[in-house]
Amino acid sequence: MGGVTDREADSTVPAADPVPFDLASMRKQYRAEGLSETELAATPVEQFARWFKQAATDGGLFEPNAMVVSTADPEGRPSSRTVLLKHFDERGFVFYTNYDSRKARELDANPHVSLLFPWHPMARQVVVTGVARRTGRDETAAYFRTRPHGSQLGAWASAQSTVVAGRRALDTAYAELAARYPEGEQVPVPPHWGGFRVVPQAVEFWQGRENRLHDRLRYAAAAGGGWRVERLSP
C-alpha cells in the first residue's frame, strides 16, 4: 500500500531553531584606545608580563592564566583544551599535565603548539606559537610540591584522556590514594606526570578596536637572534 514516506512526513514539520538567539546581531563595540609599536616592550615575554599583570589586577578575569592549548597529531588532526599557565620567563611558557594524556602524546609526536589567552573582558588576546619541550624532573618535582594535597592525589588517580567506567571508579581510586597518603604525608611525584615548556617562535598581541579594525602586533623570532615586530591586518 502507498503511504507517506518518512521524508514527506518530516517535511510537514517546521524545523526547530537550534539556537534561541540571533547570533548574527550579537556583537560588542571595542575600545578606541589601541596598541602601537612604540608602546611595545623589547621582548614578547616582557610585553606579556605587562598585559598579564593588567589582566590579573584590573581585567576582571576569573582565571587570567587560563589558556587554550592546541596540538595536532601526526596526521594533522587538531585538538584543543583549556590549561592553566604555571610559569613564564624568557625561556618560555610552562604548564603541567599527565604525560599519557592526548595533548602530551600529540606533543611528543609533533611538538608544534599554539597557546591562546582569551582575555575577552579586556578585548585582548595573546597567541603564542612555538615548540614544546618537557621540563626536567627537578623542576617538575618542585612545582608538584606546591600543589594542594588533593591535587597531588588527583594526578595519581586520573589516567587522563582514557575511557573510565564511571564517576564512581574515579572517586574510588581517589579514596584509596587518600587512605594511603593522608593529609600531611608526602605524595610521590607520578612518573607519568610533568611539565611542558613552550619555547615561543612568535607571539601575537591582539587589541580589539572600533569598527573591527583591531591592532595585531606580532613578535617573530629573527634568524640571527632577537625579535622583529610585524603589524598584521585585522
C-alpha positions in Angstrom: 0.0 0.0 0.0 1.1 3.5 -0.7 1.7 5.9 2.2 3.6 8.9 3.3 7.3 8.4 3.4 9.4 9.5 6.4 10.9 12.2 4.2 7.5 13.5 3.3 6.2 13.4 6.9 9.3 15.2 8.1 8.8 18.0 5.5 5.5 19.0 7.1 7.1 19.6 10.5 8.7 23.1 10.8 12.3 22.9 11.7 13.1 23.9 15.2 15.6 26.8 15.7 18.5 25.1 17.4 19.8 28.5 18.7 17.3 30.7 20.6 19.4 33.8 19.9 20.1 35.9 16.9 23.8 35.2 16.6 24.3 37.5 13.7 23.4 40.5 15.7 25.5 39.7 18.8 28.4 42.0 18.8 30.3 44.4 21.0 32.0 47.7 20.0 35.6 47.5 21.2 37.7 50.3 22.7 39.1 53.3 20.8 42.5 53.1 22.5 44.8 50.8 20.7 48.3 49.3 20.7 51.1 50.9 18.8 54.6 49.7 18.0 56.2 52.4 20.2 54.4 51.0 23.3 55.8 47.5 23.0 58.4 46.1 25.3 61.8 44.9 23.9 60.7 41.2 24.1 57.4 39.4 23.9 57.8 38.0 27.4 58.2 41.5 28.8 55.1 42.6 26.9 53.2 39.5 28.1 54.2 40.3 31.7 52.7 43.8 31.3 49.4 42.6 29.9 49.2 39.7 32.3 49.6 42.0 35.3 46.8 44.1 34.0 44.6 41.1 33.3 45.3 39.7 36.8 44.6 43.0 38.6 42.3 45.3 36.6 40.9 42.9 33.9 38.1 41.3 35.9 39.1 37.9 34.6 38.2 34.7 36.6 41.5 32.9 35.7 43.8 35.1 33.7 46.3 32.3 33.4 43.8 30.0 31.6 44.9 29.4 28.1 43.7 27.2 25.2 46.4 24.7 24.2 46.1 23.5 20.7 48.0 20.5 19.4 47.9 18.2 16.4 48.5 14.5 15.8 51.0 13.2 13.2 48.1 13.2 10.6 47.5 16.9 11.3 44.1 16.5 13.1 43.9 19.2 15.8 42.6 19.2 19.3 42.2 22.0 21.9 41.7 22.2 25.6 42.0 24.8 28.4 45.0 24.5 30.7 46.5 26.8 33.4 49.8 28.5 32.8 52.0 28.0 35.8 55.2 29.8 35.0 56.7 32.0 32.3 60.0 33.7 31.7 62.4 34.3 28.8 62.8 30.6 28.3 59.1 30.0 27.6 55.6 29.3 29.0 55.1 26.3 31.3 52.1 24.1 32.0 51.8 20.7 33.6 49.9 17.6 32.6 49.7 13.8 32.5 52.3 12.6 30.0 49.9 9.8 28.9 47.2 12.4 28.1 46.2 13.1 24.5 47.9 16.5 24.4 51.1 15.1 25.8 51.1 12.2 23.4 50.5 14.6 20.5 53.2 16.9 21.7 55.7 14.0 21.9 54.9 13.2 18.3 54.5 16.7 17.0 56.0 19.4 19.3 54.5 22.4 17.5 51.9 24.0 19.7 49.7 27.1 20.0 48.7 28.8 23.2 45.7 31.3 23.2 45.0 33.6 26.1 41.3 34.8 25.5 41.1 37.9 27.7 37.6 38.8 26.5 36.7 41.4 29.2 39.7 43.5 28.1 39.1 42.9 24.4 42.6 41.3 24.2 44.1 38.1 23.1 47.6 36.8 23.2 48.6 33.9 20.8 51.9 32.1 21.3 53.2 29.6 18.7 56.2 27.6 19.3 57.7 24.3 20.2 57.0 22.3 23.4 59.7 20.5 25.4 59.4 18.5 28.6 60.6 20.2 31.7 63.3 18.4 33.9 62.2 16.2 36.7 63.7 18.5 39.3 61.6 21.4 38.0 58.5 19.2 37.9 59.0 17.9 41.4 59.5 21.5 42.7 56.2 22.5 41.2 54.4 19.3 42.3 55.2 20.1 46.0 53.4 23.4 45.7 50.1 21.8 44.6 47.4 21.2 47.2 47.3 17.7 48.7 44.1 16.8 46.9 45.6 17.9 43.5 48.6 15.7 44.2 46.4 12.7 44.7 44.3 13.6 41.7 47.4 13.4 39.5 47.7 9.8 40.5 44.0 8.9 40.5 43.3 10.1 36.9 44.5 8.3 33.9 43.9 11.4 31.8 42.1 11.1 28.4 41.3 7.4 28.9 37.8 6.0 29.0 36.6 5.4 32.6 33.8 3.2 33.6 32.1 5.9 35.6 32.5 8.6 38.2 32.4 6.0 41.0 35.6 4.4 39.6 37.4 7.7 39.7 36.2 8.5 43.2 37.1 5.1 44.4 40.6 5.4 43.0 41.0 8.8 44.8 39.7 7.4 48.1 42.2 4.6 48.0 45.0 7.1 47.4 43.7 9.4 50.2 43.9 6.4 52.6 47.4 5.5 51.5 48.7 9.1 51.6 46.7 11.0 54.3 46.9 14.8 54.7 50.4 15.7 55.9 52.1 12.7 54.3 54.3 13.3 51.2 52.9 12.2 48.0 55.5 10.9 45.5 55.6 12.7 42.1 54.0 10.5 39.5 56.5 9.3 36.9 53.8 9.9 34.2 53.2 13.5 35.1 55.2 16.6 34.4 55.6 19.9 32.6 55.9 21.2 29.1 57.8 24.4 28.3 56.6 26.1 25.1 59.5 28.0 23.6 58.0 30.8 21.6 58.7 31.3 17.9 56.0 34.0 17.5 53.8 35.9 20.0 50.9 38.0 18.8 49.2 40.7 20.9 45.7 41.4 19.7 43.8 44.5 20.9 40.2 45.0 19.9 39.4 48.3 18.3 36.4 50.1 17.0 34.8 49.0 13.7 36.7 45.7 13.8 39.9 47.5 12.8 41.8 45.7 15.5 45.5 46.1 16.4 47.5 43.0 15.8 51.3 43.2 16.6 53.4 40.1 16.4 56.9 39.4 17.6 58.6 36.9 15.3 61.9 35.3 16.1 64.7 36.7 13.9 67.1 34.3 12.2 70.1 35.9 13.9 68.5 36.1 17.3 66.2 38.7 18.8 62.8 39.7 17.6 61.2 41.6 14.8 57.8 43.2 15.2 55.2 42.9 12.5 51.8 44.5 12.2 49.1 42.2 10.9 45.9 43.4 9.1 42.8 42.7 11.2 
